[in-house]
Amino acid sequence: MIEHLVCRLMLVEPDIKEHRIQPSMSECLKGKRVATREDKPNIQYKCIRSKAELELNIDGSKSIKALILE
């Protein structure tokens, strides 16, 4: 299934290493501020609104299978 969502990306160098579904842009930005306080070189965080292909987990939660960056 494809949905529009807000997600927080963790970028290491040019690659996306992690992506998390966020309930809202404000929650995403809060998490980004907390994560950037840890001083780790070469790691960047971004909050984006995007389409994503989702899959349902066995417990009923959703996870990102693939981001559709346009």
C-alpha positions, -999 to 999 in steps of 0.1 A, spaced: 0 0 0 12 35 -8 5 64 16 17 100 22 35 103 55 60 123 75 93 105 83 127 112 98 157 102 79 191 95 92 218 102 65 253 89 68 274 105 41 251 105 10 231 73 20 199 69 39 206 45 67 174 47 87 139 60 82 111 62 108 74 70 104 64 101 125 29 111 136 34 148 126 60 172 114 63 188 149 71 154 165 96 147 138 114 181 144 115 174 181 132 141 175 156 157 151 166 183 177 172 156 203 192 134 178 214 163 166 224 172 202 246 141 202 277 153 184 283 126 157 302 137 126 290 126 92 254 120 105 226 143 94 188 141 102 160 153 79 123 154 83 104 150 50 68 146 37 68 119 11 50 89 -4 61 55 8 53 19 2 43 5 35 39 -31 48 19 -43 77 37 -61 104 24 -92 122 14 -70 152 -6 -46 130 19 -18 129 32 -3 97 68 0 85 84 16 55 93 -8 27 104 18 2 104 56 1 91 72 -31 112 104 -34 98 128 -60 
